[in-house]
Amino acid sequence: MQYDIIVVGGGHAGCEASLASARMGNKTLLITGNIKNIADMPCNPSIGGSAKGIVVREIDALGGEMGKNADKSLIQIKMLNNKKGPAIQALRAQADKITYPQNMWKTLCNTENLQLKEDMVEGLIVEKGKIMGITLENGEQIHSKAVILTTGTYMKADILVGNTRHREGPHGEKPCNHLSENLEELGFQIKRLKTGTPQRIDKNSIDFSKTKIEYGDSIYHTFSFDNPPTYQIEDQVPCHLIYTNERTHQIIKDNLNKSSMYGGLNDIKGIGPRYCPSIEDKVVRFQDKEKHQLFLEPESLYYDDIYLQGFSTSMPHDIQELMVHSLEGLEHAKILKYAYAIEYDAIYPTQLKQTLETKLIENLYTAGQINGTSGYEEAACQGLMAGINASLKIQGKDPLILKRDEAYIGVLIDDLVTKGIRDPYRLLTSRAEYRLLLRHDNADLRLREYGHQVGLINEEQYQKLLNKKEKIEKLKEFLKTNKITPIDSTNIYLESIGSTKIQDGVTLYQLLKRPEIRMQHLEHFYEIDYEEDIKEQVSIFIKYEGYIVKAQKEAEKMKKLEDKKIPETIDYDKIANIASEARQKLKEVRPTSIGQALRISGVNPADIAILTVYLKKEYAKCQ
């Protein structure tokens, strides 16, 4: 049977990739080892978080599904960093582990052009450097124009606990044992990585009186720009905060040699996530810390498992019992599922183009943890972009490559393909140099146009965007053309809200620049009849206008460097006087522009200067 696109893997990357492909009119096959694990959440029961919540909004703005699915499945939601600046604010929701995959399954089943199949992929069909399809475990071949690999942690997966190693996936399923070998035979560099998950605790065995309760927000939020909230604020389920203590740390130190990572196993090659370490790593690396915070998070409304966030470990089960029972409130806790580490194969991501197509095999794309990332959100956005670009490629259209000043998705992909990875990559606000431009609130203004261009945003959604942009400009103009004057009643009100008197007439636009002034204060003087999201956009722009304009100018400078293209045919061995490390890195990454070349670790400004002179001399079009 012939398909346009085959997606291998049914995790968050696979779901977004297959939906994007099918919605863009391609005959699509989603194939996965276990249909029951589609959109599964094997680790934390949450969607969003710092930076990640903005990615979910970006996925929705482009026409992806994760945000809509999270909105339908959440049991608690809050805005992180809401007392800080808008550049670092992001939504985080507790998603129900039962309803989230169920809702995604329904969406997949009701999508035209999409077929689902349960089977194990063992190899790729490649002819003359071009993908032609896949080979199943039973030897059956299925052909397609493009293939997207989203295998997650299943390639040669090993579960690690104490001194034991078992070749299996996160839920004990059979892993994909031969695909990474096939990729190595095709010339791909394979990297061994590791991650882990903590214990699940019986809710009824926890003494919550010894914990600090953490409620959801008292105002409504949604990840999606299209749908209203479907939950009730008062029905949100709380989380709880606890801490490790001296006894916990001593148990870990006394038994460190029993941890898989610290001596329990001697053949571990996988590198764990730097920004989501195991509790052993925290205790060893941060010995000055007397305690580490942990969160008790409900997994579902349908069962009583509590996720012990921040306590992942590869200790043996008997030591885990001691560790858990040392925590205040968990002295008599019943462990329903023990923690473990998982080691798996990934490909080194500098072998990818910025479209997520591999450089070695034409029309073969990879997305998610196979590319060395961690997290559901990082996986989903890669799946979406791989689905979009594979579709555009086989339709003979130009790719969609998001820039670093346009989206966190652009930052993530550029980091992967330009800098590579040492450990599982996690998206952080600090990775985005233009984070003031890449805010939670403006993802639709930044990206919905692209979603419409590729066919994932319909006309009704697009018209809504155009109306929003028009209202934003009208409100700005209203604030610029209306003034308040220094009469007594005006100054009395300003002083009552902690502001200073005015001596001359001032526009509402100028007044709003004051840190203490909010849009609702202006409504004391004038009726401002606009939706809250319009007011929010305008208020943020006015208050941060100087910083925003500065960031935009810096982005424009970088754009000029991005526009200086480097031909694919360039031979770096012919460039004299360039440093040997720079030559090696340039040959490995093969940047498409001077801007990208600048971001490669090991390539210095002097090397860029030599490269630029060479391009001007040898390639007239690059001048």
C-alpha atoms as one frame of an Amber mdcrd trajectory, in Angstrom:
protein
   0.000   0.000   0.000   1.238   3.503  -0.840   0.955   6.502   1.486   2.087
  10.081   1.146   3.524  10.187   4.678   4.129   7.497   7.306   4.548   8.607
  10.926   6.305   6.095  13.186   5.345   6.466  16.851   2.151   7.596  18.563
   3.483   9.893  21.282   3.041  13.656  21.362   5.345  14.215  18.383   3.671
  11.469  16.369   0.159  12.785  17.052   1.010  16.316  15.928   2.957  15.103
  12.889   0.186  12.804  11.659  -2.581  15.363  12.256  -0.663  18.095  10.436
   0.056  15.762   7.524  -3.522  14.545   7.191  -5.045  18.010   7.596  -2.771
  19.286   4.840  -4.336  16.746   2.489  -1.839  13.883   2.577  -2.762  10.223
   2.788  -1.167   9.500   6.163  -0.400   6.377   8.200   0.334   6.583  11.921
   1.964   3.353  13.047   2.801   2.586  16.667   3.779  -0.419  18.741   0.794
  -0.107  21.089  -2.382   1.760  20.121  -3.329   2.029  23.814  -0.298   4.251
  24.422  -1.185   6.954  21.897  -0.603  10.399  23.471   0.522   8.640  26.640
   2.072  10.616  29.487   4.572   8.126  30.970   6.181  10.733  33.190   4.708
  13.888  34.731   0.955  14.514  34.350   1.319  18.102  33.163   1.276  20.219
  30.027   3.138  23.515  29.871   5.457  25.117  32.384   8.219  27.693  32.083
   8.846  28.310  28.348   6.991  25.063  27.578   3.590  26.707  28.121   4.491
  29.276  25.469   5.382  26.422  23.102   1.897  24.938  23.600   0.388  28.310
  22.669   2.629  28.397  19.584   1.499  24.907  18.597  -2.105  26.097  18.816
  -1.365  29.279  16.868   0.065  27.180  14.020  -2.922  24.842  13.963  -1.682
  22.008  16.183  -3.715  20.010  18.685  -1.884  19.890  22.031  -3.356  23.106
  23.447  -6.931  22.209  22.556  -6.484  18.714  23.967  -4.950  20.041  27.191
  -7.863  22.459  27.637 -10.322  19.562  27.372  -8.352  17.396  29.820  -7.032
  19.666  32.563  -7.757  19.219  36.255  -5.795  22.293  37.372  -4.202  25.269
  35.612  -2.168  28.290  36.678  -0.049  31.048  35.204   3.560  30.733  36.330
   5.554  33.866  37.218   2.432  36.042  37.095   4.053  38.550  39.440   7.031
  38.952  37.127   7.390  40.401  33.641   5.392  39.069  30.662   8.497  37.620
  28.987   8.649  34.714  31.452   4.965  34.116  32.178   3.630  30.764  30.989
   0.719  28.431  31.641   1.076  25.062  33.327  -1.798  22.590  33.650  -2.265
  19.284  35.394  -3.730  17.093  32.675  -5.790  13.989  33.371  -3.786  10.918
  32.312  -6.981   9.112  31.314  -8.856  11.797  29.403  -5.858  13.403  27.660
  -4.988  10.332  25.544  -8.683   9.482  25.108  -9.417  12.914  23.667  -6.390
  12.758  21.370  -7.435   9.274  20.223 -10.881  10.592  19.283  -9.319  13.451
  17.331  -7.027  11.096  15.417  -9.860   8.671  14.619 -12.082  11.477  13.318
  -9.441  13.043  11.066  -9.781  12.522   7.313  -6.821  11.085   5.373  -5.427
   9.455   8.547  -5.165   5.718   9.203  -3.841   4.127  12.416  -1.993   0.809
  12.607  -0.519  -1.157  15.508   2.782  -2.778  14.587   6.518  -2.576  15.184
   8.783  -0.876  12.637  12.150  -2.571  12.347  13.757  -0.828   9.360  13.593
   1.772   6.616  13.400   1.275   2.859  15.999   3.527   1.251  16.898   3.716
  -2.438  19.609   5.985  -3.796  19.643   8.118  -0.664  15.875   8.623  -0.612
  13.285   7.165   1.764  10.777   4.839   0.112   8.929   3.455   3.133   9.262
   1.191   6.166   9.734  -2.483   6.969   7.677  -4.088   9.743   8.771  -6.715
  12.241   7.144  -9.470  10.134   8.984  -8.330   7.006   6.014  -6.525   5.437
   6.908  -3.356   3.547   4.782  -0.216   3.404   5.751   2.486   0.909   5.451
   6.253   1.147   6.843   9.513  -0.206   8.078  10.611   3.237   8.608   9.067
   6.680   8.636  10.844  10.046  10.298   8.979  12.940   8.902   9.876  16.387
  10.041   6.860  18.392  10.424   8.646  21.750  12.372   6.569  24.285  11.611
   3.225  22.642  14.742   2.676  20.502  16.718  -0.022  22.371  15.049   1.077
  25.600  16.387  -0.297  28.898  14.663   0.136  32.270  17.244   0.633  35.033
  16.600  -0.027  38.747  19.493  -0.673  41.153  21.746  -3.299  39.583  19.103
  -4.540  37.136  18.605  -3.760  33.458  15.552  -4.858  31.458  15.113  -4.314
  27.715  11.634  -2.764  27.693   9.751   0.504  27.247   8.191   2.797  29.910
   5.214   0.510  30.622   7.049  -2.760  30.187   6.269  -2.939  26.461   8.547
  -4.412  23.867  10.975  -1.726  22.644  12.109  -1.050  19.082  15.283  -3.126
  18.990  16.556  -2.887  15.423  15.613   0.552  14.059  18.611   2.331  15.601
  20.892  -0.364  14.136  19.304   0.296  10.747  19.930   4.017  11.188  23.573
   3.366  12.093  23.970   1.260   8.963  22.603   4.192   6.963  25.340   6.414
   8.418  23.602   8.125  11.327  25.495   8.935  14.522  23.552   7.393  17.420
  23.721   8.802  20.943  22.695   7.030  24.153  20.571   9.148  26.508  18.813
   8.619  29.797  15.837   9.989  31.660  13.733   8.855  34.587  10.454   9.041
  36.433   9.541   9.103  40.153   7.228   6.985  42.290   3.424   7.021  42.222
   1.917   7.142  45.715  -1.509   6.037  46.916  -3.383   9.258  47.694  -5.129
   7.666  50.694  -1.803   6.871  52.385  -0.586  10.504  52.461  -0.999  12.803
  55.469  -1.846  16.014  53.624  -2.026  17.987  56.883   1.793  18.051  56.800
   1.933  19.499  53.282   1.419  22.949  51.780  -1.590  23.117  49.464  -1.134
  24.578  45.959  -4.347  25.707  44.263  -5.024  26.491  40.632  -5.642  30.101
  39.577  -8.891  31.835  40.436  -9.238  33.251  36.914  -9.870  31.258  33.762
  -7.086  30.310  31.345  -6.864  28.383  28.081  -3.930  27.223  25.988  -6.000
  27.488  22.810  -6.879  30.768  21.135 -10.062  29.269  19.686 -12.107  27.742
  22.493 -13.559  29.086  25.762 -12.693  27.369  29.078 -14.512  24.085  29.690
 -13.697  23.722  33.409 -15.033  25.287  36.596 -12.539  27.201  38.750 -13.924
  25.733  41.967 -13.610  22.162  40.629  -9.837  22.278  40.134  -7.896  19.656
  42.096  -5.057  21.066  44.242  -1.444  19.938  44.308   0.699  19.867  47.457
   4.240  20.950  48.265   6.683  19.055  50.514  10.469  18.985  50.975  13.261
  16.483  51.364  15.121  16.597  54.663  18.407  15.624  56.298  17.251  12.039
  56.827  16.282  11.702  53.145  19.685  12.950  52.057  21.519  10.617  54.448
  19.615   7.568  53.142  20.618   8.511  49.604  24.271   9.089  50.525  24.472
   5.821  52.446  23.109   3.841  49.484  24.537   5.764  46.555  26.461   2.741
  45.293  23.140   0.902  44.845  21.781   3.468  42.401  22.059   2.411  38.759
  23.710   5.740  38.020  26.263   5.613  40.848  27.631   2.098  40.740  24.667
  -0.233  40.609  25.396  -0.772  36.919  28.788  -0.345  35.278  27.702  -0.315
  31.632  25.547   2.829  31.555  26.389   5.041  28.591  23.308   7.272  28.571
  23.593  10.887  29.739  20.751  12.182  31.905  18.963  15.536  31.680  20.926
  18.377  33.248  17.833  20.428  34.091  15.695  17.594  35.425  18.139  15.542
  37.525  17.388  12.533  39.689  17.187  13.060  43.437  20.594  11.330  43.744
  22.082  13.915  41.374  20.547  16.761  43.373  21.947  15.488  46.658  25.424
  14.880  45.190  25.658  18.055  43.107  24.039  20.458  45.569  25.441  19.337
  48.916  24.986  22.827  50.349  21.194  22.522  50.003  19.464  21.366  53.165
  16.275  20.468  51.305  14.760  20.149  47.829  11.132  20.885  47.031   8.837
  18.120  45.793   5.282  18.345  44.497   2.464  15.868  45.061   0.488  15.995
  41.803  -2.764  14.123  41.059  -2.549  12.036  37.881  -6.265  11.624  37.183
  -9.778  12.092  38.499 -10.377   8.396  37.842  -7.800   6.860  40.174  -5.779
   7.793  43.265  -2.177   7.762  42.030  -0.157  10.801  43.147   2.941  11.706
  41.156   5.907  12.600  43.389   7.474  15.263  41.196  11.176  15.899  41.756
  11.939  12.483  43.257  13.006  10.433  40.234  15.602   7.793  41.083  17.156
   4.516  39.978  17.588   3.155  43.508  16.443  -0.414  44.306  12.871  -0.751
  45.542  13.797  -1.329  49.197  15.853   1.885  49.290  13.031   3.769  47.565
  10.749   2.684  50.409  13.148   4.210  52.943  13.514   7.394  50.899   9.786
   7.946  50.447   8.961   7.189  54.087  11.541   9.744  55.233   9.442  12.546
  53.717   7.110  14.486  55.992   3.527  13.447  55.300   4.628  10.255  53.536
   5.778   8.299  56.613   3.174   5.603  55.878   2.899   6.121  52.123   2.049
   3.176  49.898   4.126   3.129  46.702   1.927   2.028  43.799   4.664   2.258
  41.183   8.386   2.477  41.812  10.696   4.993  40.180  13.087   3.948  37.441
  15.548   5.331  34.906  15.295   4.569  31.204  18.183   4.483  28.757  17.498
   4.757  25.021  18.971   5.567  21.617  18.642   8.939  19.876  20.264  10.485
  16.823  22.668  13.382  17.061  20.533  16.330  15.846  23.215  18.166  13.843
  22.425  15.493  11.233  19.145  17.354  10.598  18.233  20.309   8.433  16.233
  23.173   9.947  13.127  21.551   8.459  13.859  18.414  10.577  14.568  16.461
   7.401  17.699  14.361   7.784  20.746  15.375   5.777  21.635  11.774   4.975
  18.296  10.474   3.692  15.986  12.637   1.590  12.347  12.858   2.792  13.187
  11.192   6.123  12.233  13.402   9.072  12.691  12.922  12.810  10.897  14.607
  15.713  10.768  14.432  19.501  13.001  12.525  21.890  14.711  10.707  19.021
  16.298  14.128  18.355  17.665  14.335  21.899  15.000  16.481  23.531  13.026
  15.929  26.736   9.424  16.842  27.435   6.004  16.417  25.849   5.883  20.011
  24.594   9.294  19.926  22.900   8.252  16.672  21.210   4.859  17.961  20.073
   6.206  21.121  18.452   8.845  19.140  16.562   6.193  16.713  15.380   4.066
  19.583  14.135   6.964  21.178  12.251   8.069  17.838  10.775   4.510  17.149
   9.630   4.230  20.596   8.074   7.591  20.471   6.315   7.247  16.895   5.073
   3.870  17.896   3.603   5.269  21.039   1.977   8.230  19.072   0.578   6.156
  16.416  -1.185   3.776  19.130  -2.416   6.687  20.967  -4.022   6.374  24.048
  -1.776   8.911  26.062   0.219   9.519  24.885   3.815   8.390  26.664   6.966
  11.425  27.564   9.077  10.654  29.648  12.148  13.322  32.149  13.184  14.635
  32.644  16.704  12.798  35.957  17.029   9.512  34.421  15.830   8.971  31.458
  18.129  10.387  29.326  20.926   9.889  26.513  18.415  12.409  28.276  16.195
  14.848  28.575  19.113  14.506  24.868  19.955  15.039  23.588  16.419  17.893
  25.995  15.720  19.627  24.966  18.959  19.295  21.283  18.072  20.533  21.429
  14.481  23.197  24.099  15.087  24.619  23.289  18.526  23.726  19.632  18.969
  23.184  18.131  22.412  25.148  16.584  25.244  22.178  15.594  27.415  18.402
  15.597  26.793  17.539  19.134  25.674  15.027  21.104  27.693  13.613  24.412
  26.521  14.259  27.318  28.926  13.406  31.016  28.721  17.122  31.762  29.064
  17.781  30.051  25.719  15.726  32.698  23.867  17.592  35.966  23.329  14.372
  37.599  22.051  12.107  36.284  24.802  10.353  39.643  25.246   9.082  39.186
  21.686   8.161  35.523  22.264   5.513  35.946  24.914   2.618  33.734  25.984
   0.081  36.414  25.087   1.108  37.107  21.476   1.705  33.641  20.019  -1.281
  34.012  17.673  -0.069  37.407  16.432   3.354  35.893  15.721   2.412  32.592
  14.128  -1.225  32.246  13.072  -0.445  33.800   9.684   1.944  30.898   9.026
  -0.676  28.395  10.125  -3.109  29.894   7.624  -0.539  29.835   4.831   0.121
  26.099   5.246  -3.581  25.260   5.547  -3.892  24.390   9.245  -5.773  27.576
  10.215  -9.163  28.016   8.542 -10.722  31.238   7.267 -12.841  31.796  10.376
  -9.790  31.526  12.634  -7.792  33.765  10.318 -10.480  36.439  10.188 -10.570
  36.424  13.983  -6.829  37.136  13.955  -7.225  40.037  11.497 -10.005  41.517
  13.632  -7.789  41.267  16.718  -4.927  43.068  14.983  -7.274  45.820  13.832
  -8.671  46.338  17.336  -5.172  46.518  18.810  -4.230  49.328  16.440  -7.508
  51.155  17.084  -6.998  51.009  20.860  -3.436  52.304  20.529  -4.712  55.201
  18.469  -7.482  55.899  20.979  -4.960  56.107  23.812  -2.723  58.427  21.791
  -5.508  60.872  20.894  -7.292  61.169  24.248  -5.892  63.213  27.129  -6.472
  63.942  30.758  -5.885  67.410  32.163  -4.418  68.482  35.547  -7.681  69.291
  37.269  -8.109  68.616  40.999 -10.293  65.511  40.620  -7.776  63.941  38.255
  -4.812  64.484  40.571  -6.753  63.335  43.614  -7.521  60.051  41.833  -3.923
  59.588  40.660  -2.624  60.071  44.203  -5.237  57.631  45.540  -3.839  54.859
  43.369  -0.210  55.567  44.320   0.702  57.664  41.290   1.927  61.266  41.089
   0.096  64.398  40.029   0.284  65.695  36.481   1.253  69.304  35.777   0.183
  69.406  32.131  -2.185  67.539  29.882  -1.038  63.969  29.185  -2.322  61.334
  26.778  -3.651  58.033  28.072  -0.825  56.393  26.097   1.794  58.358  28.059
   0.032  57.792  31.368  -0.044  54.031  30.843   3.756  53.997  30.658   3.825
  54.627  34.405   4.602  51.305  36.183   1.780  51.702  38.699  -0.907  52.541
  36.123  -3.075  49.748  34.708  -5.617  49.789  31.924  -8.465  49.696  34.441
  -7.191  52.958  35.926  -7.627  54.655  32.554 -11.244  53.528  32.555 -11.805
  55.958  35.437 -11.455  58.710  32.818 -12.731  57.099  29.599 -14.813  54.097
  28.622 -12.528  51.545  26.973 -14.846  49.029  25.358 -12.426  46.309  24.181
 -11.938  42.638  25.033  -9.478  41.801  27.809  -6.950  40.185  25.474  -6.875
  43.362  23.350  -6.290  45.499  26.430  -3.549  43.128  27.579  -1.732  43.301
  24.245  -1.812  47.076  24.109  -0.846  47.496  27.756   2.196  45.199  27.427
   3.338  46.937  24.250   3.080  50.428  25.749   4.756  49.562  29.062   7.636
  47.684  27.421   7.750  49.660  24.166  11.377  50.747  24.518  12.594  47.209
  25.238  10.392  45.695  22.524  11.611  48.135  19.875  15.219  47.477  20.918
  14.700  43.718  20.635  13.071  44.148  17.223  16.061  46.172  15.991  18.465
  43.493  17.232  16.375  40.853  15.480  16.540  42.888  12.253  20.337  42.976
  12.463  20.409  39.203  12.860  17.968  38.830   9.962  20.500  40.503   7.687
  23.012  37.833   8.663  20.368  35.116   8.154  19.786  36.509   4.661  23.459
  35.965   3.791  23.047  32.415   2.514  25.781  29.795   2.362  25.508  27.514
  -0.703  24.897  23.826   0.041  27.774  22.954  -2.310  30.438  24.891  -0.401
  33.679  22.989   0.244  35.042  24.128   3.603  38.357  22.394   2.925  39.053
  25.027   0.262  38.861  27.943   2.719  42.398  28.860   3.744  43.350  30.109
   7.232  40.152  29.002   8.930  40.683  27.277  12.305  40.636  23.469  12.203
  37.891  23.217  14.861  35.741  25.721  12.963  36.265  23.796   9.722  35.221
  20.557  11.429  32.087  22.118  12.979  31.071  23.860   9.747  31.388  20.586
   7.830  29.310  18.810  10.473  26.484  21.340  10.779  26.621  22.766   7.226
  24.861  26.022   8.180  22.563  27.598   5.626  23.456  31.198   6.519  26.118
  33.350   8.150  23.700  33.917  11.020  23.468  30.205  11.735  27.234  29.779
  11.347  27.756  32.411  14.068  25.791  30.282  16.546  27.921  27.152  16.102
  30.021  26.377  19.163  33.699  26.418  18.175  33.238  28.868  15.286  34.751
  32.234  16.249  34.204  35.739  14.777  37.592  35.500  13.044  36.440  32.323
  11.282  33.201  34.041  10.246  35.180  36.967   8.801  37.304  34.594   6.708
  34.184  32.689   5.600  32.429  35.926   4.602  35.396  37.080   2.488  35.513
  33.667   0.815  31.812  33.785  -0.032  32.091  37.269  -1.522  34.996  36.132
  -3.637  33.659  32.762  -4.786  29.876  33.278  -4.852  28.600  36.532  -6.316
  25.047  35.854  -5.091  26.246  35.895  -1.483  27.571  39.456  -1.707
